[in-house]
Amino acid sequence: MYDVCIIGAGTVGMNIARELSKYKLSICVLEKEADVSCGCSKGNSGIVHGGYADKPGTLKAKLCVKGNRMYEKLEKELHFGYRETGSFVLAFSDEEIPTLQKLYEYGSANGVQGMKIMDAAEVKTYEPHVSAEVKAALYCRDAGVVSPYEFVIALAENAIANGVELLLKYQVESIDVSEDYFNIRSSDKTVQAKYVINAAGIYSDAIAALVGIDDYKIRPRRGQYILLDKQQSYLTNSVLFQVPTKLGKGILVTTTYHGNLMIGPNAEEIDDKDDVGTDEETLQYITKTARKSVPDIDMRKSLKSFAGNRPHSDQPEWIIEESRIKKFINLIGVDSPGLTSSPAIALMVKDILQESGLELLEKSDFIARRDPIIKTKTADFKGVIDSPDPNLNIICRCEQVTEAEIIDCLHRGIPVKSIDAVGRRTRASYGSCQNAFCGPRLRKLLARELNVPLEEIPEKGKESSDLAQRAKRMKLMKM
Ligand SMILES: Cc1cc2nc3c(=O)[nH]c(=O)nc-3n(C[C@H](O)[C@H](O)[C@H](O)COP(=O)(O)OP(=O)(O)OC[C@H]3O[C@@H](n4cnc5c(N)ncnc54)[C@H](O)[C@@H]3O)c2cc1C
C-alpha cells in the first residue's frame, strides 16, 4: 500500500515525485514506457518561458512565472542542463507591433521582469543574424533553454535516491475505487495506493475515464522540428520567436542547451496520440518560416527531424485539482508552458494533497543533490579512442562521450537498456555522425555491461526509421 501513486513519468509526474520525496511518504510512479520522459517531455522546444505569453490570472500565467524562477536552484541541485539565454518575439510589420505591446502588458501583470520592446537596430546588437525585415521585438531577459529529457531523468534519479519506486513498462489499464484506497492495475500487476495522481499527459483524459470522469477530451497537437549541427549555433544567442498565432507560439529558432541549432515547431491537430512522425511538406514549411527570422540557416547542416504531441484539451484552462473522486488528483491538458511550469505544478499538487488530508512530515535525510552524468571537458582533457582508461576512452567521437560516463548512466537506479536511452543521458550518438561511428561501439559496451548478447540491445524508441530520416534530410539539404 503506497501513500501516493503517480501515473506518468514525464516532467509533471517526476517533479511531483521529487517534491513529495522530501516527506515521509511511500510513493510509486507508474510509467507505461521502458524509460522516463518518453512522452511530450521529450519532444518539445526545451524553452523555459519568461511568462508573458499567457493571460494574467490564468493558471498557465501564474505557474509559468513561478516555475521559471525555480529552475536556477534546481539546476544547482540536480545538474541537468539549464541556461538563461533571454528571448525575443520578432515583429515583421507595423501591424504586429501592438501584439508586442500586449505581450509586454501581460508580462508586467504576470510579474515578469527584464522585458523591453526594442527597435530593429537594438535587436541587431544582440542578434546580428536576424532578418533585415525585423521591425521591432519584445525582449525577455528571464527566458532560458533546458535539456528537457535530462531534466526528467535527473528528477527521477533524485526521487529514487530519496525512496520513490519507479515501475516502468506498467501500463495502467483499470483503476478500482474503494472507500480508503485505489487498486491500480496493469494487465498483470496491481498497485494499491491511498492517493492517485493522474499525470499521464496526452492520456490523462483516458486515465480520468478509468474512475468514471468522462469530462475531458485531449486532441493531440503535433509539433515537428529540425535539429541542425552545432556549427549553425552562431546564428542565434537567444530564443527567437515570431508573433504568436491562435495555435500557439509559432516557429522558433533557438540554440539548444547543448549547442545545436533547432527550428520548429508547427502545430497540427491529429487523431493518433502516438503519431510522432515527421513529413517533408511540414519540414519545408518550418524551414521557410524559420528563415523569415534568420535567413542564413544552412539546411545542409540538418541532422534529424523529430516531433512531439501537445496534450491540448477541450478545456479553456489546465485542470489541476482533486477530482470529484476524493483523493484522485487530475492534471489534464498540461500543454505549453508545462515544462517551464512543472516545478511549480508540483508545489500546487503538494498543497492539494495536504488540503485533502495527507500528512506531510519532512524527512531529515532528504538528499537534494544529484551528480551530473556528463562531465565538462576542458582544453586539457586527454581523451582518445580505445584508451584503456574508461575516463579517457572516447566512445562517441562527435560529443566526446567517455566509457566512464556511459557506465555511470547505467547504474543510477533507472534501468537503461537501449542505445537511445544511453544517448538521452550522455549524448552518445547525438552528434554529427548520428550513430554511424559510435553505434557499434555503444552496442558492444552495453552488451558487456548488461551481460546480454549484442543483438538484444535495442537501437531506438519510437523515432522514424534511419532510412526515412535520411531521405527527408537529403531533400531538406537542397533547400
Ligand atoms: C511540440 C511541443 C513543444 C513544447 N514546447 C515547450 C516549451 O518550450 N516549454 C514549455 O514549458 N513547454 C513546452 N511544451 C509543453 C511540455 O512539453 C508539456 O507541457 C510537458 O512536457 C507535459 O509533461 P507531462 O509530464 O504532463 O506529460 P508527458 O511527458 O507526456 O508524460 C506523461 C507520461 O504518462 C505516461 N502514460 C500515459 N498513459 C499511461 C498509462 N496508461 N499508464 C502508465 N503511464 C502512462 C506516458 O508514457 C508519459 O511518459 C511543448 C510541448 C510540445 C509537444
The ligand as an SDF file (V2000), in Angstrom:
LIG
                    3D

 53 58  0  0  0  0  0  0  0  0999 V2000
    5.8790   20.4560  -29.6560 C   0  0  0  0  0  0  0  0  0  0  0  0
    5.8940   20.8640  -28.2060 C   0  0  0  0  0  0  0  0  0  0  0  0
    6.6410   21.9540  -27.7830 C   0  0  0  0  0  0  0  0  0  0  0  0
    6.6390   22.3440  -26.4590 C   0  0  0  0  0  0  0  0  0  0  0  0
    7.4960   23.3150  -26.0430 N   0  0  0  0  0  0  0  0  0  0  0  0
    7.5320   23.6590  -24.7350 C   0  0  0  0  0  0  0  0  0  0  0  0
    8.4750   24.6040  -24.2650 C   0  0  0  0  0  0  0  0  0  0  0  0
    9.3610   25.0470  -24.9960 O   0  0  0  0  0  0  0  0  0  0  0  0
    8.4020   24.9950  -22.9740 N   0  0  0  0  0  0  0  0  0  0  0  0
    7.4580   24.5240  -22.1310 C   0  0  0  0  0  0  0  0  0  0  0  0
    7.4040   24.9700  -20.9870 O   0  0  0  0  0  0  0  0  0  0  0  0
    6.5880   23.5630  -22.5250 N   0  0  0  0  0  0  0  0  0  0  0  0
    6.6220   23.1090  -23.7940 C   0  0  0  0  0  0  0  0  0  0  0  0
    5.7710   22.1380  -24.2160 N   0  0  0  0  0  0  0  0  0  0  0  0
    4.8360   21.5510  -23.2670 C   0  0  0  0  0  0  0  0  0  0  0  0
    5.5090   20.4980  -22.4010 C   0  0  0  0  0  0  0  0  0  0  0  0
    6.3360   19.6500  -23.1640 O   0  0  0  0  0  0  0  0  0  0  0  0
    4.4320   19.6850  -21.6880 C   0  0  0  0  0  0  0  0  0  0  0  0
    3.5490   20.5690  -21.0550 O   0  0  0  0  0  0  0  0  0  0  0  0
    5.0120   18.7640  -20.6450 C   0  0  0  0  0  0  0  0  0  0  0  0
    6.0790   18.0060  -21.1680 O   0  0  0  0  0  0  0  0  0  0  0  0
    3.9220   17.8480  -20.1180 C   0  0  0  0  0  0  0  0  0  0  0  0
    4.5170   16.9310  -19.2590 O   0  0  0  0  0  0  0  0  0  0  0  0
    3.7050   15.6920  -18.7030 P   0  0  0  0  0  0  0  0  0  0  0  0
    4.5670   15.0510  -17.6890 O   0  0  0  0  0  0  0  0  0  0  0  0
    2.3500   16.1440  -18.2790 O   0  0  0  0  0  0  0  0  0  0  0  0
    3.4430   14.7650  -19.9620 O   0  0  0  0  0  0  0  0  0  0  0  0
    4.3480   13.6040  -20.6110 P   0  0  0  0  0  0  0  0  0  0  0  0
    5.7580   13.9870  -20.6820 O   0  0  0  0  0  0  0  0  0  0  0  0
    3.6900   13.2150  -21.8670 O   0  0  0  0  0  0  0  0  0  0  0  0
    4.2460   12.4410  -19.5330 O   0  0  0  0  0  0  0  0  0  0  0  0
    3.1150   11.6330  -19.3790 C   0  0  0  0  0  0  0  0  0  0  0  0
    3.5910   10.2150  -19.1640 C   0  0  0  0  0  0  0  0  0  0  0  0
    2.4770    9.3830  -18.8550 O   0  0  0  0  0  0  0  0  0  0  0  0
    2.7200    8.1110  -19.4130 C   0  0  0  0  0  0  0  0  0  0  0  0
    1.4480    7.3860  -19.5420 N   0  0  0  0  0  0  0  0  0  0  0  0
    0.4010    7.6890  -20.3470 C   0  0  0  0  0  0  0  0  0  0  0  0
   -0.5820    6.7750  -20.1970 N   0  0  0  0  0  0  0  0  0  0  0  0
   -0.1650    5.8930  -19.2670 C   0  0  0  0  0  0  0  0  0  0  0  0
   -0.7310    4.7180  -18.6770 C   0  0  0  0  0  0  0  0  0  0  0  0
   -1.9480    4.2500  -19.0490 N   0  0  0  0  0  0  0  0  0  0  0  0
   -0.0160    4.0430  -17.7500 N   0  0  0  0  0  0  0  0  0  0  0  0
    1.2120    4.4810  -17.3670 C   0  0  0  0  0  0  0  0  0  0  0  0
    1.8060    5.5750  -17.9040 N   0  0  0  0  0  0  0  0  0  0  0  0
    1.1280    6.2730  -18.8350 C   0  0  0  0  0  0  0  0  0  0  0  0
    3.3480    8.4530  -20.7630 C   0  0  0  0  0  0  0  0  0  0  0  0
    4.0560    7.3550  -21.3130 O   0  0  0  0  0  0  0  0  0  0  0  0
    4.2460    9.6220  -20.4040 C   0  0  0  0  0  0  0  0  0  0  0  0
    5.5610    9.2220  -20.0980 O   0  0  0  0  0  0  0  0  0  0  0  0
    5.8080   21.6760  -25.5400 C   0  0  0  0  0  0  0  0  0  0  0  0
    5.0840   20.5520  -25.9570 C   0  0  0  0  0  0  0  0  0  0  0  0
    5.1740   20.1070  -27.2560 C   0  0  0  0  0  0  0  0  0  0  0  0
    4.5210   18.8360  -27.6530 C   0  0  0  0  0  0  0  0  0  0  0  0
  1  2  1  0
  2  3  1  0
  2 52  2  0
  3  4  2  0
  4  5  1  0
  4 50  1  0
  5  6  2  0
  6  7  1  0
  6 13  1  0
  7  8  2  0
  7  9  1  0
  9 10  1  0
 10 11  2  0
 10 12  1  0
 12 13  2  0
 13 14  1  0
 14 15  1  0
 14 50  1  0
 15 16  1  0
 16 17  1  0
 16 18  1  0
 18 19  1  0
 18 20  1  0
 20 21  1  0
 20 22  1  0
 22 23  1  0
 23 24  1  0
 24 25  2  0
 24 26  1  0
 24 27  1  0
 27 28  1  0
 28 29  2  0
 28 30  1  0
 28 31  1  0
 31 32  1  0
 32 33  1  0
 33 34  1  0
 33 48  1  0
 34 35  1  0
 35 36  1  0
 35 46  1  0
 36 37  1  0
 36 45  1  0
 37 38  2  0
 38 39  1  0
 39 40  1  0
 39 45  2  0
 40 41  1  0
 40 42  2  0
 42 43  1  0
 43 44  2  0
 44 45  1  0
 46 47  1  0
 46 48  1  0
 48 49  1  0
 50 51  2  0
 51 52  1  0
 52 53  1  0
M  END
$$$$
